[in-house]
């Protein structure tokens, strides 16, 4: 009879410990996923800005706009495959040509900067983390156009 009670007691204790353990485990997974996506968004912004600053215009164009070259489109397509959520409906990638004071310029010339802003929606699985976790991960990168 005593052995039967201790098995029931162990089952109750296990069930009481299992719930908080699972919440902590899901929280760690959410935190890792958030860090991964945040780093991916930052790296995507850097890669896209680099591609656009080096190849701002295709060779056959007489005038160009920031973010419209085929090299930039290729970099965007590559990053959409690598960063979770970047290819989704709520994600955005914006381009601007700026000077050293971060003032938007109407025309990009060598020496100016390409500013790439990326925003990706992010949602956590753990309910407690949803109170403190950001719902959007963003990154802004400035890279100078070579002279």
N, C-alpha and C positions, 0 to 999 in steps of 0.2 A: 504494500500500500504506500509506503514511504517513497519508493522508487517512482511510482506513478505520479505522485504530487510534484516531485522535483522535475520530471519531464515537462509537466504543464507549466511550472514556474519558469523553466528555461525558455519555453516557447513564448510566454508573456514578456519576459525580459528582452528576448531577441526582437520581438515585434516593436517594443518601445524604443529600442536602440536603432533599429533599422530605418525608421522614418527620418530622424535627424541626420543619420549618416547619408541617406540618399539625397536629402536636401543639400548637404555640404558637397557631395560628389557632383551633383548637377550644377551647383554654384561654381565649382572649380572648372568644370567643362565650359560653362558659359563665359567665365573670365578668360579662359584660354582662347575660346573662339573670338571673343571681342578683341583681344590683343592681336590675334592673327589677322582679322579683318582690318583693324586699325593700321597695322604695319603694311598690309597689302594696299590700302588706299593711299598711304604716304608714298610707297614705292611706285604705284601707278602714276601718281601726280608727277613724280620726278622723271619717270621714263617718258611719259607723254610730253612733258615740257622740254626734255632734252631733244627728243625727236623733232619737235616743232621749232626749237631754236636753231638747230643745225640745218634742218630742211624746211625752212619756212615757206618756200615756194617750190612748186614743181618746175622743172627746167623749161617746159613749154609755155609757161605763163608770163605775161608781161607785167601784171600786177597781181598781188596776192593779199589774202586776208589771213590773219593768225588762225591756226587750227584747221586749215582747209587742204593742206597738202596730202598727197597719197601716203607719204611716210608717216604722217601724224595719224591718218586713218588706220594704217597698219598697226601702229603702236597701240591705238585705242582698242582695236579688235583683239590684239594679243592680251592686253590687260583685262579685257572683259572676260576672257577665258580663264584668267588666273585669280581674279579677286571675286569672292562670293558677293553677289548682289549688285555688282557694277553694271551688269547687263540688264538689270531689272527695271521695272517701270518707275520706281521712285528715285533712281540714281540720276545724277546730272554731272556733266563735265562742261565747264565754261572756260573760255579763253579771253585774254585781254593783253594788249600791248601797253606797257607802262614805262615810265622813266625811273630814275633813281629815287625820286620822292614818292613813287607808287601812284603817280597820276596817270590816268588812262590817256593814251596817245591815239590820235586818229589814224596814223600811218606808222607802221613798224619799219624802223631803219636799223642797220647794224649799230650796236651799242645800247639799244633799248632792251627791255626785258620782256620775256613772255611770262605771263602769270596764268597758271592753270589751277583751277579750283575744282575739286571733286567732292561730291556728297553722295553717300550711300546709306540707305536706311538699314537699321540694325535693330533686331528684337531679340530679347533674351527668353530663354525657356523657363528659368526659375522665377516664380512670382515675386519673391522678395527682392531680387536684383532689379526687377523692372522699375522699382521705385527710385533707384539711384543711377541706373545705367542710361547712357544717352540713347535716344531713339534714332539719331543720325550721326554717322561718323564722317568727318570732313578733313580735308587736307588742302593747303594752298602752297604752291611752289613757284618761286621766281627764278628764272634762268636767263642770263644775258645772251643776246644774239651776238655771235662772234663778229668782230670788225674785219 
